[in-house]
Amino acid sequence: MNLRENVDLNNLPKHIAVIMDGNGRWAKKRGGLRIFGHQSAITAVRETVEAAAELGVECLTLYAFSTENWSRPAMEVSALMQLLVSSIRKEASKLNKNNIRLTTIGDTASLPAACQNELKEAMEMTKDNTRMTLVLALSYSGRWDITQAVQKAARDVAQGNLKEQDLNEKAFEKYLSTAGLPDPELLIRTSGEQRISNFLLWQLAYTELYIMELLWPDFRKEHLYEAILAYQNRERRFGKTSEQLTK
């Protein structure tokens, strides 16, 4: 069965976020090093980006590297950074050709200089593209995001640029790294883990969660359609009752 044919294009989530989990376990099952799993995950990333853009999703955020990932073995982190540089270099022109804008969230200043340079070049190349926004969460955590937003807001209050009483939810969101982007309506997590792992803590307040046992390197377009169909079959109430929604 072709799942794409059943997707309601008039009821797509505007923003899909993905926790790409299971690379290490995928590699271990095949007797390889963890980096083999990360390398094999590139196809899954490519297919997910293509499928989301083809459907008409406005924004896709991929949790690529968390602040906690820095504590992994130095060899793995180094290999990941090298893979990030080569992947961005290879994919940037394809993103541009397909009218996809690339941007990032996270403490990217902590990334190696080569990574920062490749990101800057790719983002500059694609900055005017309008088909879809692809967000890479790099050296990112939800707590980091909220903390840096509080710091910025406090600085504005201290400098007289913001009144304390005006710092409501809407105003605070402008200080988050995702300012200008809609909150995710659908979060997909692979590998079966039942947690959000410090990802978009503020932004996921009313996001629909879809957990898959599948390990990330095996993720393909059909799996994205499956997750979207599950989303479309849910009733999103935002604290209201079903009766209120039908009035």
C-alpha positions in Angstrom: 0.0 0.0 0.0 1.3 3.5 -0.9 0.9 5.4 2.3 1.5 8.8 0.6 -1.8 8.5 -1.3 -3.6 8.5 2.0 -1.9 11.6 3.4 -4.3 14.6 3.6 -2.2 17.4 2.1 -4.7 19.9 3.6 -4.0 18.7 7.2 -0.2 18.6 7.2 1.8 19.5 10.3 3.5 22.8 9.5 6.5 21.8 11.5 7.9 18.3 12.1 10.7 17.7 14.6 12.7 14.4 14.6 14.9 12.8 17.3 17.1 10.7 15.1 18.0 7.9 17.5 19.5 4.4 17.2 22.5 4.9 15.0 24.9 3.3 17.4 22.6 0.3 18.1 22.1 -0.1 14.3 25.9 -0.3 13.8 26.4 -2.7 16.8 23.8 -5.1 15.4 26.0 -5.3 12.2 29.3 -5.6 14.1 30.4 -2.1 13.2 31.6 0.9 15.1 29.1 3.6 16.1 30.3 6.0 13.4 29.3 3.4 10.8 25.7 3.9 12.1 26.1 7.7 11.8 27.4 7.4 8.2 24.5 5.1 7.3 22.0 7.6 8.7 22.7 10.1 5.9 20.3 8.2 3.6 17.6 8.5 6.2 18.2 12.2 6.5 18.1 12.7 2.8 14.9 10.7 2.3 13.1 12.5 5.2 14.1 16.0 3.9 12.9 15.0 0.4 9.6 13.5 1.5 8.8 16.5 3.8 9.5 19.0 1.0 7.6 17.0 -1.6 4.5 16.9 0.7 4.6 20.6 1.5 5.8 20.6 5.1 6.9 24.1 6.0 9.6 23.3 8.5 11.6 20.2 9.5 13.9 20.2 12.5 16.4 17.4 13.0 18.1 16.8 16.4 21.6 16.2 15.0 23.8 16.7 18.0 22.9 17.6 21.6 25.0 19.4 24.2 25.1 16.1 26.1 26.7 14.4 23.1 29.9 16.3 23.8 30.5 13.8 26.6 30.7 10.8 24.2 34.1 9.3 23.5 36.4 11.8 21.8 37.0 9.6 18.8 33.2 9.4 18.1 32.7 13.1 18.5 35.6 13.9 16.2 34.3 11.5 13.6 30.8 13.0 13.9 32.2 16.5 13.3 34.1 15.4 10.2 30.9 13.7 9.0 28.9 16.8 9.6 31.4 18.9 7.6 31.4 16.5 4.6 27.6 16.0 4.6 26.8 19.8 4.6 29.4 20.3 1.9 27.8 17.5 -0.3 24.1 18.4 0.4 24.1 22.2 0.4 23.9 22.6 -3.4 21.1 20.0 -3.5 19.2 21.9 -0.8 19.6 25.1 -2.8 18.5 23.4 -6.0 15.3 22.2 -4.3 14.6 25.7 -2.8 15.1 24.5 0.8 16.5 27.0 3.3 19.0 25.7 5.9 19.4 27.1 9.3 20.6 26.0 12.7 19.6 26.2 16.4 22.0 25.5 19.3 25.3 26.7 20.7 27.0 26.5 17.3 29.9 28.7 18.5 31.1 25.5 20.3 31.4 23.6 17.1 34.8 23.2 15.4 35.7 26.1 13.0 35.4 23.9 9.9 31.8 23.0 10.9 30.9 26.6 11.5 32.4 27.7 8.2 30.5 25.0 6.2 27.2 25.9 8.0 27.7 29.6 7.3 28.3 29.0 3.6 25.4 26.7 3.3 23.0 29.0 5.1 24.2 32.0 3.1 23.7 30.0 -0.1 20.1 28.9 0.8 18.9 32.0 2.8 16.4 33.1 0.2 14.8 29.7 -0.4 11.1 29.4 0.4 9.9 25.8 -0.2 10.8 24.5 3.2 13.1 25.4 6.2 15.4 22.7 7.3 16.7 23.3 10.9 19.7 21.4 12.2 19.8 21.3 16.0 23.5 21.2 16.7 25.1 21.4 20.2 21.5 22.0 21.3 19.4 21.3 24.4 16.1 22.6 25.5 17.5 23.8 28.8 20.3 25.6 27.0 17.7 27.3 24.8 15.5 28.5 27.7 18.5 29.6 29.7 20.0 31.7 26.9 16.5 33.2 26.3 16.2 34.2 29.9 19.6 35.8 29.8 18.7 37.8 26.7 15.4 38.9 28.2 17.1 39.9 31.5 19.7 41.9 29.6 16.9 43.8 27.8 15.1 44.5 31.0 18.3 45.8 32.6 19.0 48.0 29.6 15.5 49.4 29.6 14.5 47.8 26.3 11.8 45.6 27.9 9.5 46.1 30.8 9.3 43.2 33.2 5.5 43.2 33.1 5.6 42.9 29.3 7.5 39.6 29.4 4.6 37.2 28.6 4.8 33.9 26.7 4.6 35.6 23.3 7.4 38.0 24.1 9.6 35.3 25.6 9.3 33.2 22.5 11.2 35.9 20.5 14.3 35.1 22.6 14.3 31.4 21.9 16.5 30.0 19.2 13.4 29.0 17.2 12.0 32.6 17.1 10.0 33.0 13.9 9.3 29.3 13.4 6.0 27.6 14.3 6.1 25.2 17.3 6.4 21.6 16.1 3.0 19.9 15.7 4.5 16.5 15.3 7.6 15.0 17.0 9.0 11.7 15.6 11.4 9.6 17.6 13.0 6.5 16.4 14.5 3.6 18.4 11.5 3.2 20.7 12.9 5.3 23.5 10.0 7.0 25.4 11.5 10.4 26.2 12.2 13.8 24.5 15.9 14.0 25.6 16.1 17.7 26.4 14.8 18.6 23.0 12.7 21.8 22.3 11.3 21.7 25.9 9.3 25.0 25.5 8.2 24.4 22.0 6.9 20.8 22.5 4.2 21.9 24.9 1.3 20.7 22.7 3.2 18.6 20.1 1.9 15.2 19.1 4.5 12.5 19.8 5.1 9.5 17.5 7.5 6.8 18.8 8.8 4.2 16.4 10.8 1.1 17.3 12.7 1.4 14.0 16.3 2.5 14.3 17.1 5.8 12.5 19.4 4.5 9.7 16.4 2.4 8.5 14.0 5.3 8.3 12.6 6.0 4.8 9.9 8.1 3.2 7.2 5.6 4.0 7.9 5.9 7.7 7.4 9.7 7.5 4.1 9.1 5.8 3.1 6.6 8.5 3.9 9.2 11.3 1.9 11.9 9.5 -1.1 9.6 9.0 -1.0 8.8 12.7 -0.9 12.6 13.4 -3.9 13.2 11.1 -6.0 10.6 12.9 -5.6 12.3 16.3 -7.8 14.9 17.9 -5.8 17.9 19.0 -7.7 19.6 21.9 -5.1 22.0 23.4 -6.7 21.6 26.8 -10.3 21.8 25.5 -12.9 19.1 25.4 -14.0 17.3 22.3 -17.4 18.9 22.5 -15.8 22.4 22.5 -13.9 21.6 19.3 -17.1 20.7 17.4 -19.0 23.8 18.3 
